[in-house]
């Protein structure tokens, strides 16, 4: 089992920045990728960014060039640096971890609100 705890959400004006953190605990060695998803009211949950255990990254087109996913292996933590935020980035952001047995784990979610 893997436990994920997110932090760092909040309210920011358009053009501002936020950094989300996701601390993982439990069966860390079984994780082969971690990522961030988001869900806005009335919308489906969508992938924002992912980073593999090998360090490869992938981003949704809507955030490329503005968001950066990174990790600190010593702290078992993944970060999402969000710059040039737009009102359409407003959503609940969820941390996700996938393990080698293709099981998914989710954090509790953190609200990001971008005002215009």
Buried (B, 14 or more C-beta within 10 A) or exposed (E): EBEBBBBBBEEBEEEBEBBBBBBBEBBEEBBBBBBBBBBBEEEEBEBBBBBBBEEEEBBBEEBEEBBBBBBEEEEBBBBBBBBEBBEEBBBBBBBBBBBEEEEEBBBEBBEBBBEE
